[in-house]
Amino acid sequence: MAAEGGRTVIMDRNGKTYFGLDDVGSRLWAFLDRPRTIKELTGLLASEYDAPVNTIASDVLAFLTQLRKAKLLEI
């Protein structure tokens, strides 16, 4: 993982798959420092960003799904 100017890049262990994260994605990635529920993650982001909670929840789920498919996250 590397961070630069509020952006984060994460790579799989084989170096074949990587994700470039914007500020919100980087913040969400930081919240994954320990196991959390989608509800917890949504609440943490909602407290920092001005967006509808339903939109945040949907985006969190999509993000976690992508990470899981890339084997960058265990659920």
N, CA, C and O atoms as a CHARMM CRD file, in Angstrom:
* protein
*
  300
    1    1 MET  N      0.84500  -1.17500   0.00000 PROA 1      0.00000
    2    1 MET  CA     0.00000   0.00000   0.00000 PROA 1      0.00000
    3    1 MET  C      0.88800   1.23400   0.00000 PROA 1      0.00000
    4    1 MET  O      1.89500   1.28100   0.70700 PROA 1      0.00000
    5    2 ALA  N      0.52000   2.22300  -0.78400 PROA 2      0.00000
    6    2 ALA  CA     1.23200   3.50000  -0.82800 PROA 2      0.00000
    7    2 ALA  C      0.20200   4.61800  -0.81800 PROA 2      0.00000
    8    2 ALA  O     -0.84900   4.50600  -1.44800 PROA 2      0.00000
    9    3 ALA  N      0.50000   5.68400  -0.11200 PROA 3      0.00000
   10    3 ALA  CA    -0.39900   6.82800  -0.07000 PROA 3      0.00000
   11    3 ALA  C      0.32400   8.04800  -0.62000 PROA 3      0.00000
   12    3 ALA  O      1.50400   8.27100  -0.34800 PROA 3      0.00000
   13    4 GLU  N     -0.41100   8.82700  -1.39900 PROA 4      0.00000
   14    4 GLU  CA     0.17900  10.02300  -1.97900 PROA 4      0.00000
   15    4 GLU  C     -0.91400  11.06200  -2.17900 PROA 4      0.00000
   16    4 GLU  O     -1.86200  10.83000  -2.93000 PROA 4      0.00000
   17    5 GLY  N     -0.78900  12.19100  -1.52100 PROA 5      0.00000
   18    5 GLY  CA    -1.74400  13.27100  -1.70600 PROA 5      0.00000
   19    5 GLY  C     -3.18400  12.89200  -1.43600 PROA 5      0.00000
   20    5 GLY  O     -4.07400  13.31900  -2.17100 PROA 5      0.00000
   21    6 GLY  N     -3.44400  12.10200  -0.40500 PROA 6      0.00000
   22    6 GLY  CA    -4.80300  11.70200  -0.08400 PROA 6      0.00000
   23    6 GLY  C     -5.29300  10.50700  -0.86900 PROA 6      0.00000
   24    6 GLY  O     -6.40400  10.02900  -0.63900 PROA 6      0.00000
   25    7 ARG  N     -4.49400  10.02100  -1.78300 PROA 7      0.00000
   26    7 ARG  CA    -4.86800   8.83800  -2.56600 PROA 7      0.00000
   27    7 ARG  C     -4.04600   7.65300  -2.09800 PROA 7      0.00000
   28    7 ARG  O     -2.91900   7.80100  -1.62400 PROA 7      0.00000
   29    8 THR  N     -4.62600   6.48800  -2.24100 PROA 8      0.00000
   30    8 THR  CA    -3.97900   5.26200  -1.80000 PROA 8      0.00000
   31    8 THR  C     -3.99900   4.26900  -2.94900 PROA 8      0.00000
   32    8 THR  O     -4.96900   4.19200  -3.70400 PROA 8      0.00000
   33    9 VAL  N     -2.92800   3.51600  -3.07200 PROA 9      0.00000
   34    9 VAL  CA    -2.86800   2.42900  -4.04400 PROA 9      0.00000
   35    9 VAL  C     -2.63700   1.14700  -3.25100 PROA 9      0.00000
   36    9 VAL  O     -1.70400   1.06200  -2.45300 PROA 9      0.00000
   37   10 ILE  N     -3.50200   0.14300  -3.47700 PROA 10     0.00000
   38   10 ILE  CA    -3.33100  -1.14300  -2.82400 PROA 10     0.00000
   39   10 ILE  C     -3.16000  -2.21000  -3.90500 PROA 10     0.00000
   40   10 ILE  O     -3.78300  -2.14800  -4.96600 PROA 10     0.00000
   41   11 MET  N     -2.30300  -3.18800  -3.61300 PROA 11     0.00000
   42   11 MET  CA    -1.99600  -4.25600  -4.55200 PROA 11     0.00000
   43   11 MET  C     -2.20800  -5.60100  -3.91700 PROA 11     0.00000
   44   11 MET  O     -2.07900  -5.75800  -2.70300 PROA 11     0.00000
   45   12 ASP  N     -2.53900  -6.58100  -4.75000 PROA 12     0.00000
   46   12 ASP  CA    -2.63100  -7.93300  -4.22800 PROA 12     0.00000
   47   12 ASP  C     -1.22300  -8.47300  -3.98500 PROA 12     0.00000
   48   12 ASP  O     -0.23600  -7.85200  -4.38000 PROA 12     0.00000
   49   13 ARG  N     -1.13900  -9.60300  -3.34800 PROA 13     0.00000
   50   13 ARG  CA     0.16300 -10.16500  -2.98000 PROA 13     0.00000
   51   13 ARG  C      1.01300 -10.55100  -4.18700 PROA 13     0.00000
   52   13 ARG  O      2.24000 -10.59100  -4.10000 PROA 13     0.00000
   53   14 ASN  N      0.36500 -10.83200  -5.30100 PROA 14     0.00000
   54   14 ASN  CA     1.08900 -11.21700  -6.50600 PROA 14     0.00000
   55   14 ASN  C      1.48200 -10.01500  -7.35600 PROA 14     0.00000
   56   14 ASN  O      2.22200 -10.16200  -8.32900 PROA 14     0.00000
   57   15 GLY  N      1.00500  -8.85200  -7.00700 PROA 15     0.00000
   58   15 GLY  CA     1.31000  -7.65100  -7.76400 PROA 15     0.00000
   59   15 GLY  C      0.59900  -7.58100  -9.10000 PROA 15     0.00000
   60   15 GLY  O      1.00300  -6.81700  -9.97700 PROA 15     0.00000
   61   16 LYS  N     -0.45200  -8.36500  -9.27000 PROA 16     0.00000
   62   16 LYS  CA    -1.17000  -8.39000 -10.53900 PROA 16     0.00000
   63   16 LYS  C     -2.39600  -7.49500 -10.54700 PROA 16     0.00000
   64   16 LYS  O     -2.79700  -7.00200 -11.60100 PROA 16     0.00000
   65   17 THR  N     -2.99200  -7.28100  -9.38800 PROA 17     0.00000
   66   17 THR  CA    -4.20000  -6.47900  -9.28600 PROA 17     0.00000
   67   17 THR  C     -3.93500  -5.31900  -8.34100 PROA 17     0.00000
   68   17 THR  O     -3.37600  -5.49800  -7.25800 PROA 17     0.00000
   69   18 TYR  N     -4.34200  -4.13600  -8.76100 PROA 18     0.00000
   70   18 TYR  CA    -4.21700  -2.99200  -7.86600 PROA 18     0.00000
   71   18 TYR  C     -5.42300  -2.08400  -8.00000 PROA 18     0.00000
   72   18 TYR  O     -6.11500  -2.08300  -9.01800 PROA 18     0.00000
   73   19 PHE  N     -5.65500  -1.32400  -6.96800 PROA 19     0.00000
   74   19 PHE  CA    -6.73600  -0.35700  -6.93700 PROA 19     0.00000
   75   19 PHE  C     -6.15000   0.99500  -6.55800 PROA 19     0.00000
   76   19 PHE  O     -5.38100   1.10100  -5.60300 PROA 19     0.00000
   77   20 GLY  N     -6.51300   2.01400  -7.30000 PROA 20     0.00000
   78   20 GLY  CA    -6.18500   3.38100  -6.93900 PROA 20     0.00000
   79   20 GLY  C     -7.40000   3.97200  -6.25100 PROA 20     0.00000
   80   20 GLY  O     -8.48100   4.02700  -6.83700 PROA 20     0.00000
   81   21 LEU  N     -7.23700   4.40800  -5.03000 PROA 21     0.00000
   82   21 LEU  CA    -8.36700   4.90700  -4.24000 PROA 21     0.00000
   83   21 LEU  C     -8.33600   6.41800  -4.14200 PROA 21     0.00000
   84   21 LEU  O     -7.27400   7.01200  -3.95400 PROA 21     0.00000
   85   22 ASP  N     -9.50100   7.04300  -4.26800 PROA 22     0.00000
   86   22 ASP  CA    -9.60800   8.47800  -4.05200 PROA 22     0.00000
   87   22 ASP  C     -9.64300   8.75200  -2.54900 PROA 22     0.00000
   88   22 ASP  O     -9.42300   7.84700  -1.74400 PROA 22     0.00000
   89   23 ASP  N     -9.91500   9.98600  -2.18000 PROA 23     0.00000
   90   23 ASP  CA    -9.92100  10.36000  -0.75700 PROA 23     0.00000
   91   23 ASP  C    -10.91000   9.53100   0.06000 PROA 23     0.00000
   92   23 ASP  O    -10.57900   9.05900   1.14800 PROA 23     0.00000
   93   24 VAL  N    -12.12300   9.35400  -0.46400 PROA 24     0.00000
   94   24 VAL  CA   -13.14900   8.59800   0.26900 PROA 24     0.00000
   95   24 VAL  C    -12.75600   7.12600   0.36100 PROA 24     0.00000
   96   24 VAL  O    -12.86500   6.51800   1.42500 PROA 24     0.00000
   97   25 GLY  N    -12.29800   6.55300  -0.75300 PROA 25     0.00000
   98   25 GLY  CA   -11.84900   5.16000  -0.74300 PROA 25     0.00000
   99   25 GLY  C    -10.68300   4.95300   0.20400 PROA 25     0.00000
  100   25 GLY  O    -10.60600   3.93300   0.88900 PROA 25     0.00000
  101   26 SER  N     -9.77700   5.91700   0.24200 PROA 26     0.00000
  102   26 SER  CA    -8.63400   5.83900   1.16100 PROA 26     0.00000
  103   26 SER  C     -9.09700   5.87300   2.60800 PROA 26     0.00000
  104   26 SER  O     -8.57000   5.16300   3.46400 PROA 26     0.00000
  105   27 ARG  N    -10.08800   6.70900   2.86000 PROA 27     0.00000
  106   27 ARG  CA   -10.62100   6.79800   4.22300 PROA 27     0.00000
  107   27 ARG  C    -11.29700   5.48600   4.61500 PROA 27     0.00000
  108   27 ARG  O    -11.11500   4.99000   5.72700 PROA 27     0.00000
  109   28 LEU  N    -12.07500   4.93200   3.69000 PROA 28     0.00000
  110   28 LEU  CA   -12.73700   3.66200   3.95100 PROA 28     0.00000
  111   28 LEU  C    -11.70100   2.56700   4.18400 PROA 28     0.00000
  112   28 LEU  O    -11.85300   1.75700   5.09800 PROA 28     0.00000
  113   29 TRP  N    -10.66500   2.53500   3.37800 PROA 29     0.00000
  114   29 TRP  CA    -9.59200   1.55000   3.54500 PROA 29     0.00000
  115   29 TRP  C     -8.97800   1.67400   4.94400 PROA 29     0.00000
  116   29 TRP  O     -8.69100   0.66400   5.58700 PROA 29     0.00000
  117   30 ALA  N     -8.78000   2.89500   5.40900 PROA 30     0.00000
  118   30 ALA  CA    -8.21700   3.11300   6.74800 PROA 30     0.00000
  119   30 ALA  C     -9.12700   2.55200   7.83400 PROA 30     0.00000
  120   30 ALA  O     -8.64700   2.06900   8.85900 PROA 30     0.00000
  121   31 PHE  N    -10.44300   2.61600   7.61100 PROA 31     0.00000
  122   31 PHE  CA   -11.38800   2.08400   8.59300 PROA 31     0.00000
  123   31 PHE  C    -11.37000   0.55600   8.63900 PROA 31     0.00000
  124   31 PHE  O    -11.93000  -0.03500   9.56200 PROA 31     0.00000
  125   32 LEU  N    -10.74600  -0.08000   7.67700 PROA 32     0.00000
  126   32 LEU  CA   -10.68500  -1.54400   7.64600 PROA 32     0.00000
  127   32 LEU  C     -9.49800  -2.07900   8.44100 PROA 32     0.00000
  128   32 LEU  O     -9.04100  -3.20000   8.22000 PROA 32     0.00000
  129   33 ASP  N     -9.00900  -1.26400   9.36500 PROA 33     0.00000
  130   33 ASP  CA    -7.88900  -1.67700  10.21200 PROA 33     0.00000
  131   33 ASP  C     -8.28700  -2.77000  11.20100 PROA 33     0.00000
  132   33 ASP  O     -7.43400  -3.40900  11.81700 PROA 33     0.00000
  133   34 ARG  N     -9.58200  -2.97100  11.33800 PROA 34     0.00000
  134   34 ARG  CA   -10.10100  -4.04400  12.18600 PROA 34     0.00000
  135   34 ARG  C    -11.46700  -4.44300  11.63000 PROA 34     0.00000
  136   34 ARG  O    -12.04900  -3.70200  10.83900 PROA 34     0.00000
  137   35 PRO  N    -11.98000  -5.59400  12.02900 PROA 35     0.00000
  138   35 PRO  CA   -13.30100  -6.00500  11.51600 PROA 35     0.00000
  139   35 PRO  C    -14.39400  -5.00700  11.90900 PROA 35     0.00000
  140   35 PRO  O    -14.49400  -4.59100  13.06300 PROA 35     0.00000
  141   36 ARG  N    -15.19800  -4.63800  10.92900 PROA 36     0.00000
  142   36 ARG  CA   -16.32600  -3.72900  11.15800 PROA 36     0.00000
  143   36 ARG  C    -17.48700  -4.16900  10.28500 PROA 36     0.00000
  144   36 ARG  O    -17.29300  -4.79100   9.24000 PROA 36     0.00000
  145   37 THR  N    -18.68400  -3.84400  10.71800 PROA 37     0.00000
  146   37 THR  CA   -19.86600  -4.14900   9.91700 PROA 37     0.00000
  147   37 THR  C    -20.04300  -3.06500   8.85000 PROA 37     0.00000
  148   37 THR  O    -19.46400  -1.98200   8.93600 PROA 37     0.00000
  149   38 ILE  N    -20.85100  -3.38600   7.85400 PROA 38     0.00000
  150   38 ILE  CA   -21.15900  -2.38300   6.82900 PROA 38     0.00000
  151   38 ILE  C    -21.85100  -1.18900   7.47300 PROA 38     0.00000
  152   38 ILE  O    -21.61200  -0.04400   7.08900 PROA 38     0.00000
  153   39 LYS  N    -22.70200  -1.45700   8.44500 PROA 39     0.00000
  154   39 LYS  CA   -23.39100  -0.37500   9.14700 PROA 39     0.00000
  155   39 LYS  C    -22.38500   0.54800   9.85000 PROA 39     0.00000
  156   39 LYS  O    -22.51700   1.77100   9.79600 PROA 39     0.00000
  157   40 GLU  N    -21.38400  -0.04200  10.50600 PROA 40     0.00000
  158   40 GLU  CA   -20.35200   0.76100  11.16900 PROA 40     0.00000
  159   40 GLU  C    -19.58000   1.60900  10.15500 PROA 40     0.00000
  160   40 GLU  O    -19.37500   2.80500  10.35900 PROA 40     0.00000
  161   41 LEU  N    -19.15800   0.97500   9.06500 PROA 41     0.00000
  162   41 LEU  CA   -18.39400   1.67900   8.04000 PROA 41     0.00000
  163   41 LEU  C    -19.21800   2.81900   7.44500 PROA 41     0.00000
  164   41 LEU  O    -18.70700   3.91800   7.22900 PROA 41     0.00000
  165   42 THR  N    -20.48900   2.54900   7.18400 PROA 42     0.00000
  166   42 THR  CA   -21.37700   3.56900   6.64200 PROA 42     0.00000
  167   42 THR  C    -21.50300   4.74000   7.61300 PROA 42     0.00000
  168   42 THR  O    -21.43700   5.89800   7.20200 PROA 42     0.00000
  169   43 GLY  N    -21.68300   4.44500   8.88200 PROA 43     0.00000
  170   43 GLY  CA   -21.79900   5.49500   9.89500 PROA 43     0.00000
  171   43 GLY  C    -20.54200   6.33900  10.01100 PROA 43     0.00000
  172   43 GLY  O    -20.61700   7.56000  10.14800 PROA 43     0.00000
  173   44 LEU  N    -19.39400   5.69200   9.95800 PROA 44     0.00000
  174   44 LEU  CA   -18.13400   6.43000  10.04100 PROA 44     0.00000
  175   44 LEU  C    -17.99000   7.38400   8.85800 PROA 44     0.00000
  176   44 LEU  O    -17.61600   8.54300   9.03400 PROA 44     0.00000
  177   45 LEU  N    -18.28300   6.90300   7.66600 PROA 45     0.00000
  178   45 LEU  CA   -18.18100   7.77400   6.49200 PROA 45     0.00000
  179   45 LEU  C    -19.24500   8.86800   6.50600 PROA 45     0.00000
  180   45 LEU  O    -18.97000  10.00600   6.12700 PROA 45     0.00000
  181   46 ALA  N    -20.46000   8.52900   6.94300 PROA 46     0.00000
  182   46 ALA  CA   -21.54600   9.51500   6.99600 PROA 46     0.00000
  183   46 ALA  C    -21.21700  10.65200   7.96100 PROA 46     0.00000
  184   46 ALA  O    -21.66800  11.78200   7.77100 PROA 46     0.00000
  185   47 SER  N    -20.43700  10.35500   8.98700 PROA 47     0.00000
  186   47 SER  CA   -20.06600  11.39800   9.94100 PROA 47     0.00000
  187   47 SER  C    -19.02000  12.35300   9.35900 PROA 47     0.00000
  188   47 SER  O    -18.81400  13.44800   9.88200 PROA 47     0.00000
  189   48 GLU  N    -18.36400  11.93400   8.27800 PROA 48     0.00000
  190   48 GLU  CA   -17.31300  12.75600   7.68100 PROA 48     0.00000
  191   48 GLU  C    -17.68400  13.36900   6.33600 PROA 48     0.00000
  192   48 GLU  O    -17.09800  14.37200   5.93000 PROA 48     0.00000
  193   49 TYR  N    -18.65800  12.77000   5.63700 PROA 49     0.00000
  194   49 TYR  CA   -18.99100  13.22500   4.28900 PROA 49     0.00000
  195   49 TYR  C    -20.47800  13.55200   4.19500 PROA 49     0.00000
  196   49 TYR  O    -21.31500  12.88800   4.80800 PROA 49     0.00000
  197   50 ASP  N    -20.78600  14.57300   3.42800 PROA 50     0.00000
  198   50 ASP  CA   -22.15600  15.02400   3.25200 PROA 50     0.00000
  199   50 ASP  C    -22.77500  14.31300   2.04300 PROA 50     0.00000
  200   50 ASP  O    -22.71400  14.80700   0.91700 PROA 50     0.00000
  201   51 ALA  N    -23.35900  13.16600   2.29600 PROA 51     0.00000
  202   51 ALA  CA   -24.01900  12.37700   1.25300 PROA 51     0.00000
  203   51 ALA  C    -25.13300  11.57600   1.90800 PROA 51     0.00000
  204   51 ALA  O    -25.06800  11.30000   3.10600 PROA 51     0.00000
  205   52 PRO  N    -26.14800  11.20000   1.15100 PROA 52     0.00000
  206   52 PRO  CA   -27.23000  10.38900   1.72000 PROA 52     0.00000
  207   52 PRO  C    -26.69300   9.04600   2.24000 PROA 52     0.00000
  208   52 PRO  O    -25.86400   8.40200   1.59700 PROA 52     0.00000
  209   53 VAL  N    -27.17600   8.65200   3.39100 PROA 53     0.00000
  210   53 VAL  CA   -26.70400   7.41900   4.02200 PROA 53     0.00000
  211   53 VAL  C    -26.92400   6.21400   3.11300 PROA 53     0.00000
  212   53 VAL  O    -26.07600   5.32300   3.06100 PROA 53     0.00000
  213   54 ASN  N    -28.04400   6.17000   2.39900 PROA 54     0.00000
  214   54 ASN  CA   -28.30000   5.04600   1.49200 PROA 54     0.00000
  215   54 ASN  C    -27.25200   4.96900   0.38400 PROA 54     0.00000
  216   54 ASN  O    -26.83200   3.88000  -0.00900 PROA 54     0.00000
  217   55 THR  N    -26.83700   6.11800  -0.11100 PROA 55     0.00000
  218   55 THR  CA   -25.80000   6.15800  -1.14600 PROA 55     0.00000
  219   55 THR  C    -24.47600   5.67500  -0.58100 PROA 55     0.00000
  220   55 THR  O    -23.77400   4.89700  -1.22700 PROA 55     0.00000
  221   56 ILE  N    -24.12900   6.12300   0.60800 PROA 56     0.00000
  222   56 ILE  CA   -22.88200   5.69600   1.24100 PROA 56     0.00000
  223   56 ILE  C    -22.89900   4.19500   1.46200 PROA 56     0.00000
  224   56 ILE  O    -21.91900   3.51800   1.15000 PROA 56     0.00000
  225   57 ALA  N    -23.98600   3.66100   1.99200 PROA 57     0.00000
  226   57 ALA  CA   -24.09100   2.22000   2.25200 PROA 57     0.00000
  227   57 ALA  C    -23.92400   1.41800   0.96900 PROA 57     0.00000
  228   57 ALA  O    -23.22200   0.40700   0.95000 PROA 57     0.00000
  229   58 SER  N    -24.56500   1.86700  -0.09800 PROA 58     0.00000
  230   58 SER  CA   -24.46700   1.18500  -1.38000 PROA 58     0.00000
  231   58 SER  C    -23.03000   1.20900  -1.90900 PROA 58     0.00000
  232   58 SER  O    -22.52800   0.20700  -2.41900 PROA 58     0.00000
  233   59 ASP  N    -22.38000   2.36200  -1.78200 PROA 59     0.00000
  234   59 ASP  CA   -20.99500   2.49600  -2.23700 PROA 59     0.00000
  235   59 ASP  C    -20.03900   1.65500  -1.39900 PROA 59     0.00000
  236   59 ASP  O    -19.10200   1.06000  -1.93000 PROA 59     0.00000
  237   60 VAL  N    -20.27600   1.60500  -0.09300 PROA 60     0.00000
  238   60 VAL  CA   -19.44100   0.77200   0.79400 PROA 60     0.00000
  239   60 VAL  C    -19.56100  -0.69000   0.38900 PROA 60     0.00000
  240   60 VAL  O    -18.55200  -1.38400   0.26400 PROA 60     0.00000
  241   61 LEU  N    -20.77200  -1.15600   0.18500 PROA 61     0.00000
  242   61 LEU  CA   -20.98100  -2.55300  -0.20200 PROA 61     0.00000
  243   61 LEU  C    -20.30600  -2.86200  -1.54000 PROA 61     0.00000
  244   61 LEU  O    -19.67900  -3.91100  -1.68800 PROA 61     0.00000
  245   62 ALA  N    -20.42800  -1.96700  -2.50400 PROA 62     0.00000
  246   62 ALA  CA   -19.80000  -2.17700  -3.81200 PROA 62     0.00000
  247   62 ALA  C    -18.28100  -2.21500  -3.68000 PROA 62     0.00000
  248   62 ALA  O    -17.62700  -3.05300  -4.30100 PROA 62     0.00000
  249   63 PHE  N    -17.72200  -1.32700  -2.88600 PROA 63     0.00000
  250   63 PHE  CA   -16.28200  -1.27100  -2.66700 PROA 63     0.00000
  251   63 PHE  C    -15.78000  -2.56500  -2.01900 PROA 63     0.00000
  252   63 PHE  O    -14.79800  -3.15200  -2.47400 PROA 63     0.00000
  253   64 LEU  N    -16.45200  -3.00000  -0.96600 PROA 64     0.00000
  254   64 LEU  CA   -16.04700  -4.22600  -0.27400 PROA 64     0.00000
  255   64 LEU  C    -16.17200  -5.44000  -1.19000 PROA 64     0.00000
  256   64 LEU  O    -15.34100  -6.34700  -1.13300 PROA 64     0.00000
  257   65 THR  N    -17.18400  -5.46400  -2.01600 PROA 65     0.00000
  258   65 THR  CA   -17.37500  -6.56000  -2.96600 PROA 65     0.00000
  259   65 THR  C    -16.21300  -6.61300  -3.95000 PROA 65     0.00000
  260   65 THR  O    -15.69800  -7.69200  -4.24100 PROA 65     0.00000
  261   66 GLN  N    -15.79700  -5.46100  -4.46300 PROA 66     0.00000
  262   66 GLN  CA   -14.66100  -5.41000  -5.38600 PROA 66     0.00000
  263   66 GLN  C    -13.38100  -5.90700  -4.70800 PROA 66     0.00000
  264   66 GLN  O    -12.62500  -6.68500  -5.29100 PROA 66     0.00000
  265   67 LEU  N    -13.14900  -5.46200  -3.49700 PROA 67     0.00000
  266   67 LEU  CA   -11.94700  -5.89300  -2.77100 PROA 67     0.00000
  267   67 LEU  C    -11.97300  -7.39300  -2.51100 PROA 67     0.00000
  268   67 LEU  O    -10.94900  -8.06700  -2.61400 PROA 67     0.00000
  269   68 ARG  N    -13.13000  -7.90000  -2.17800 PROA 68     0.00000
  270   68 ARG  CA   -13.25900  -9.33500  -1.89900 PROA 68     0.00000
  271   68 ARG  C    -13.00200 -10.16200  -3.16800 PROA 68     0.00000
  272   68 ARG  O    -12.30100 -11.17300  -3.12500 PROA 68     0.00000
  273   69 LYS  N    -13.57000  -9.72400  -4.28500 PROA 69     0.00000
  274   69 LYS  CA   -13.35800 -10.43300  -5.54700 PROA 69     0.00000
  275   69 LYS  C    -11.88900 -10.44000  -5.95300 PROA 69     0.00000
  276   69 LYS  O    -11.40600 -11.40300  -6.55000 PROA 69     0.00000
  277   70 ALA  N    -11.18500  -9.36300  -5.62700 PROA 70     0.00000
  278   70 ALA  CA    -9.76100  -9.25200  -5.93900 PROA 70     0.00000
  279   70 ALA  C     -8.88900  -9.92900  -4.88500 PROA 70     0.00000
  280   70 ALA  O     -7.66200  -9.90700  -4.97600 PROA 70     0.00000
  281   71 LYS  N     -9.53200 -10.52800  -3.88500 PROA 71     0.00000
  282   71 LYS  CA    -8.85000 -11.21000  -2.78300 PROA 71     0.00000
  283   71 LYS  C     -7.95500 -10.26500  -1.97700 PROA 71     0.00000
  284   71 LYS  O     -6.89500 -10.64800  -1.48200 PROA 71     0.00000
  285   72 LEU  N     -8.41700  -9.02600  -1.86400 PROA 72     0.00000
  286   72 LEU  CA    -7.72700  -8.03200  -1.04800 PROA 72     0.00000
  287   72 LEU  C     -8.39000  -7.83500   0.29900 PROA 72     0.00000
  288   72 LEU  O     -7.94400  -7.03300   1.12000 PROA 72     0.00000
  289   73 LEU  N     -9.47500  -8.58600   0.51400 PROA 73     0.00000
  290   73 LEU  CA   -10.25200  -8.46000   1.73800 PROA 73     0.00000
  291   73 LEU  C    -10.87600  -9.78800   2.07300 PROA 73     0.00000
  292   73 LEU  O    -11.40000 -10.47700   1.19700 PROA 73     0.00000
  293   74 GLU  N    -10.82300 -10.15000   3.33900 PROA 74     0.00000
  294   74 GLU  CA   -11.50600 -11.34400   3.81400 PROA 74     0.00000
  295   74 GLU  C    -12.72100 -10.92900   4.61500 PROA 74     0.00000
  296   74 GLU  O    -12.65600 -10.02100   5.44400 PROA 74     0.00000
  297   75 ILE  N    -13.83800 -11.60800   4.35600 PROA 75     0.00000
  298   75 ILE  CA   -15.06100 -11.30700   5.09300 PROA 75     0.00000
  299   75 ILE  C    -15.37300 -12.47700   6.00600 PROA 75     0.00000
  300   75 ILE  O    -16.36800 -12.44600   6.73000 PROA 75     0.00000
